[in-house]
Amino acid sequence: MIVFCNCLLVMLSWLFLTCYLLISGSKIKFLKKVNALCNEQKPSVAIIIAVRNEETELEKALETICNLDYSNYNIIIVNDRSTDKTPAILYAYSRKFEHLKVITVNELPAGWLGKSHALYLGYKHSKADYLLFTDADVSLKPDTLKKAIAYTVQRKLDHLVVLPHIKSRSEILNAVIATFKIMFDLQYKPWLVNDPNSEACLGIGAFNFVKRTAYEAAGTHLRIALHPNDDIQLGYCIKSSGFRQEVLYGDEQVQYEWYTSVREFINGLMKNAFSSVNYSFFNAFLSSTGALIFFVLPVPVLILSGQRYQVTMGIIIILSQFALYLLKPAMNAKWWYVLVIPYAALVIIFIMLKSAVVTLRQGGIYWSNSFYKLSELRKFNEGKYIQ
């Protein structure tokens, strides 16, 4: 009887989760459906990008960003101690496009992570009404800025977050990212970000569009100088300061290749995964256990049990997962991604636990060849938003 009740609980939980995420996801609008800004409304915009050894994707991104269909914007790229061909690429583009300015960082000041410092430096060199913090591998459609400004002005927002379309040349990684998106939504609840009575808040490195006055009043990147998840933390700073924030789906308007393989995905997230649980091994263990129980075990255990009622419940869970992955807005998932859910969850669990163990064992994190003590990171983040 206990086994039956537990199996029933898991099955009902998946059915509830599917309905909840499908309904909630439909509340988020698409940037592509926004009407572009009319000609008489053209506030100034500074696009600020931090780059470090980005030669692979940089030119592709710059081609789109330098050719946006908007007259009143400039681009500030901060080259943070790159050692590859990045400086040469930036030099060529700065000669070609007058509205692109390059700032070079030769030495990182104490008390900063490289990216936050670079973005802050870009802000200091700007005078625009709005700031768009984005990444060096993000591609934008020509009318993206027009649409973003139009939506921000119409909705009287201080911060617009656009969730990018993440694509990879690795189909297995695409399947893993689909499960990552579900976990991400459960943690951050982007559909509640626009509710001033909700604690939900968000920021995304690919597209953080911020009103200058709100950014300054929220403390700028000075407030999050030593936090690895600078983009999410910026979202918290702005929302917690009482400013209006909203999230849109970027789809083809904002897209990039996050990583090219599962191995890259693991190595890339390893350095900041532990910070997402406030450097607490208990929290890391708790979240990993939850992912194991809910995402990894249910379908394999039920299907392989041999018991008719358990197999039936397992099939119902799979069907609900199909509905979630194929019908949820902006998922862009293929049907077989559902079959990879247990593996994808194991990958994410591995990242979290290894990140925790490595960080605790070495007493800190390495970031861009600099070492930051765990005691310093914890002290800096006291009273800051971590979840």
C-alpha positions in Angstrom: 0.0 0.0 0.0 2.8 2.4 0.9 4.6 1.6 -2.5 1.3 2.3 -4.4 0.8 5.6 -2.6 4.3 6.7 -3.3 4.0 5.8 -7.0 0.6 7.6 -7.2 2.1 10.7 -5.6 4.9 10.8 -8.1 2.6 10.3 -11.0 0.2 13.0 -9.8 3.1 15.3 -9.2 4.2 15.0 -12.8 0.7 15.6 -14.0 0.4 18.7 -11.8 3.9 19.9 -12.9 3.0 19.5 -16.6 -0.2 21.5 -16.2 1.4 24.2 -14.1 4.3 24.8 -16.4 2.2 24.8 -19.6 -0.2 27.3 -18.1 2.5 29.4 -16.5 4.7 29.4 -19.6 1.8 30.7 -21.8 1.8 33.8 -19.7 5.2 34.9 -21.1 5.1 36.7 -24.3 7.4 36.5 -27.4 9.6 39.4 -28.3 9.0 38.7 -32.0 5.3 39.5 -31.6 6.0 43.0 -30.2 5.5 45.9 -32.6 8.7 47.8 -33.3 9.3 51.2 -31.9 7.9 54.1 -33.9 10.4 56.5 -35.4 9.8 59.5 -33.0 10.7 57.4 -30.0 14.4 56.6 -30.0 16.0 56.8 -26.6 19.8 56.2 -26.6 21.1 52.7 -25.9 24.5 51.4 -25.0 25.2 47.8 -25.8 27.8 46.6 -23.4 29.7 43.3 -23.9 32.5 41.7 -21.9 34.8 39.6 -24.0 37.6 37.2 -23.0 39.1 34.8 -25.6 35.9 34.8 -27.8 37.5 34.4 -31.2 35.2 31.5 -32.2 31.8 33.1 -32.2 32.7 36.8 -31.8 32.6 37.8 -35.5 29.2 36.2 -36.1 27.7 38.0 -33.1 29.3 41.3 -34.0 27.9 41.2 -37.5 24.4 41.1 -36.1 25.0 43.6 -33.2 26.8 46.2 -35.4 24.0 46.1 -38.0 20.9 46.5 -35.8 18.1 48.6 -37.4 18.3 51.4 -34.8 20.0 54.7 -35.2 20.5 55.9 -31.6 22.8 53.2 -30.1 26.5 52.6 -29.6 28.4 49.5 -28.7 31.0 49.3 -25.9 33.1 46.1 -25.9 35.4 45.5 -22.9 38.3 43.2 -23.8 39.2 41.5 -20.5 42.8 40.3 -20.9 42.2 38.2 -24.0 45.1 36.1 -25.3 43.7 34.8 -28.6 42.7 36.6 -31.8 39.9 38.5 -30.0 41.9 41.9 -29.9 42.6 41.7 -33.6 38.9 41.0 -34.4 37.8 43.9 -32.2 40.3 46.2 -33.8 39.0 45.4 -37.3 35.4 45.9 -36.3 36.1 49.2 -34.5 37.7 50.5 -37.7 34.7 49.4 -39.7 31.9 50.6 -37.4 32.2 54.1 -35.9 29.6 53.3 -33.2 31.7 50.5 -31.8 34.2 51.4 -29.0 36.8 49.0 -27.5 38.1 49.3 -24.0 41.0 47.0 -22.9 41.5 45.7 -19.4 45.1 44.7 -18.7 44.9 44.0 -15.0 41.9 43.0 -12.9 41.5 45.1 -9.7 41.1 43.3 -6.4 37.6 42.5 -5.2 36.2 41.8 -8.7 35.3 38.9 -10.9 36.4 39.7 -14.5 33.0 39.8 -16.2 31.3 42.0 -13.6 34.3 44.4 -13.7 34.2 44.5 -17.5 30.5 45.3 -17.6 30.8 47.9 -14.9 33.7 49.5 -16.8 31.5 49.5 -20.0 28.8 51.3 -18.0 31.3 53.9 -16.8 32.2 54.7 -20.4 28.6 55.1 -21.4 26.0 58.0 -21.2 23.0 56.3 -22.8 19.5 56.2 -21.3 19.3 52.4 -21.5 22.0 49.7 -21.1 21.9 46.3 -22.8 24.2 43.9 -21.2 24.7 40.9 -23.5 27.3 38.2 -24.3 29.9 38.0 -27.0 28.3 35.0 -28.7 24.7 36.2 -28.9 23.1 36.9 -32.3 20.3 39.5 -32.6 17.8 40.0 -35.4 18.0 43.5 -36.9 14.7 44.7 -35.3 15.4 43.2 -31.8 16.5 46.5 -30.2 13.5 48.3 -31.7 11.1 45.7 -30.3 12.8 45.6 -26.9 12.7 49.4 -26.5 9.1 49.5 -27.7 8.0 46.9 -25.1 10.0 48.6 -22.3 8.5 52.0 -23.0 5.0 50.8 -23.5 5.1 48.7 -20.3 7.0 51.4 -18.3 9.6 48.8 -17.4 13.0 49.4 -15.7 14.4 46.0 -16.7 13.5 43.7 -19.6 14.9 40.2 -19.6 14.8 38.2 -22.8 15.2 34.4 -22.6 17.4 33.4 -25.6 16.9 30.5 -27.9 19.7 28.2 -27.0 20.9 25.9 -29.7 23.8 23.5 -29.9 25.4 21.4 -32.7 25.1 18.5 -30.2 21.7 17.0 -30.2 22.4 15.2 -26.9 23.3 18.5 -25.3 20.1 20.0 -26.7 18.2 17.3 -25.0 20.0 18.0 -21.7 19.3 21.7 -22.0 15.6 21.0 -22.4 15.6 19.4 -18.9 17.8 22.2 -17.6 15.1 24.7 -18.8 12.4 22.8 -16.8 14.6 22.9 -13.7 15.4 26.6 -14.4 11.7 27.5 -14.7 10.9 25.7 -11.4 13.5 27.6 -9.6 13.1 31.1 -11.0 9.4 31.2 -12.1 9.9 33.8 -14.8 6.2 34.3 -15.3 6.0 35.8 -11.8 8.8 38.3 -12.3 6.4 41.1 -13.3 4.4 40.7 -10.1 5.6 43.3 -7.5 4.2 41.1 -4.8 6.2 38.1 -5.8 9.8 37.5 -4.8 10.5 36.0 -8.2 13.2 37.9 -10.1 15.6 37.1 -13.0 18.4 38.3 -15.1 20.0 36.7 -18.2 23.5 37.3 -19.5 22.3 37.1 -23.1 19.9 40.0 -22.7 19.7 42.2 -19.7 18.1 45.5 -20.9 18.2 48.0 -18.1 17.1 51.6 -17.7 20.2 53.5 -16.6 18.6 55.3 -13.6 17.4 51.9 -12.3 20.7 50.3 -12.8 22.4 53.0 -10.8 19.9 53.1 -8.0 20.1 49.3 -7.7 23.8 49.5 -7.0 25.3 48.7 -10.4 27.7 45.8 -10.7 29.6 47.1 -7.7 26.9 45.3 -5.6 27.6 42.0 -7.2 31.3 42.3 -7.9 32.3 38.9 -6.5 29.2 36.8 -7.5 29.7 34.3 -10.3 26.1 34.5 -11.4 26.2 38.2 -12.1 23.3 38.2 -14.6 20.8 36.6 -12.2 22.0 38.7 -9.3 21.6 41.9 -11.3 18.0 40.9 -11.8 17.6 40.5 -8.0 19.2 43.9 -7.3 16.8 45.7 -9.7 13.7 43.9 -8.5 14.5 44.2 -4.8 15.1 47.9 -5.3 11.5 48.3 -6.2 11.9 48.6 -10.0 9.6 47.0 -12.6 10.9 43.9 -14.3 9.5 41.6 -17.0 10.5 38.5 -19.0 10.0 37.7 -22.7 10.9 34.7 -24.9 13.6 35.6 -27.4 13.1 32.7 -29.8 14.8 33.6 -33.1 15.2 37.3 -32.0 17.9 36.4 -29.5 19.9 33.2 -29.9 23.3 31.7 -29.3 25.1 28.5 -28.9 25.7 28.1 -25.2 28.1 25.1 -25.4 29.0 22.7 -28.2 29.0 19.4 -26.2 27.9 17.9 -22.9 31.5 18.0 -21.7 31.7 21.7 -22.3 28.4 22.2 -20.6 29.7 20.3 -17.5 32.9 22.2 -17.4 31.3 25.6 -18.0 28.7 25.3 -15.2 31.1 23.7 -12.8 32.7 27.0 -11.7 29.4 28.7 -10.6 26.9 25.9 -9.8 27.8 25.9 -6.1 27.2 29.6 -5.8 23.6 29.1 -6.8 22.9 27.3 -3.5 24.8 29.9 -1.4 27.9 27.7 -1.1 26.0 25.3 1.1 26.7 21.6 0.7 23.5 20.8 2.5 21.5 22.8 -0.1 23.5 21.2 -2.9 22.7 17.8 -1.5 19.1 18.6 -1.0 18.5 19.9 -4.5 20.4 17.0 -6.0 18.3 14.5 -4.0 15.1 16.2 -5.2 16.3 16.0 -8.8 17.2 12.3 -8.4 13.8 11.4 -6.9 11.7 13.5 -9.3 13.6 13.4 -12.6 15.9 10.4 -12.6 14.2 7.5 -10.8 10.4 7.5 -11.5 10.1 6.3 -15.1 13.0 3.7 -15.0 11.9 2.3 -11.6 8.2 2.1 -12.6 8.6 0.7 -16.1 11.1 -1.9 -15.0 9.2 -3.0 -11.9 7.1 -5.5 -13.8 4.0 -4.6 -11.8 1.1 -3.6 -14.0 -0.1 -0.6 -12.0 3.5 0.7 -11.7 4.2 0.3 -15.4 0.9 2.1 -16.2 1.9 5.0 -13.9 5.3 5.1 -15.6 3.6 5.4 -19.0 1.3 8.1 -17.8 4.4 10.1 -16.5 6.1 9.7 -19.9 3.0 10.9 -21.7 2.8 13.9 -19.4 6.5 14.6 -20.2 5.8 14.4 -23.9 3.0 17.0 -23.5 5.3 19.3 -21.5 8.3 19.1 -23.8 6.3 19.4 -27.0 3.7 21.9 -26.0 5.5 24.3 -23.6 6.3 27.6 -25.3 9.8 28.2 -26.4 11.0 24.7 -25.5 11.8 23.8 -29.2 12.1 20.2 -28.1 12.0 17.0 -30.1 9.9 14.1 -28.9 12.9 11.9 -28.0 14.3 14.5 -25.6 11.9 13.0 -23.1 13.8 9.7 -23.2 16.9 11.6 -22.1 15.4 13.2 -19.0 17.0 10.7 -16.5 20.4 11.1 -18.1 20.1 14.9 -18.3 19.1 15.1 -14.6 22.1 13.0 -13.7 24.4 15.3 -15.6 23.0 18.3 -13.7 23.2 16.5 -10.4 26.8 15.6 -11.2 27.6 19.3 -11.9 26.1 20.5 -8.7 27.8 17.9 -6.4 31.2 18.1 -8.1 31.1 21.8 -8.0 30.4 21.7 -4.3 33.1 19.1 -3.5 35.8 20.9 -5.7 35.0 24.3 -4.2 35.1 23.1 -0.7 38.2 21.0 -1.2 40.2 23.8 -2.7 38.7 26.5 -0.5 37.4 28.7 -3.3 37.0 29.0 -7.1 39.2 29.7 -10.0 37.8 32.2 -12.4 39.8 33.4 -15.5 43.1 32.3 -13.9 42.4 34.1 -10.7 41.6 32.3 -7.4 38.9 33.6 -5.0 38.8 32.3 -1.5 35.5 30.7 -0.3 35.5 32.7 2.9 35.8 35.9 0.8 32.9 34.9 -1.5 30.7 33.9 1.4 31.4 37.1 3.3 30.7 39.2 0.2 27.4 37.4 -0.5 26.0 37.8 3.0 22.6 39.4 2.7 22.6 39.0 -1.1 20.1 37.0 -3.1 21.5 33.6 -3.9 18.6 31.3 -4.8 
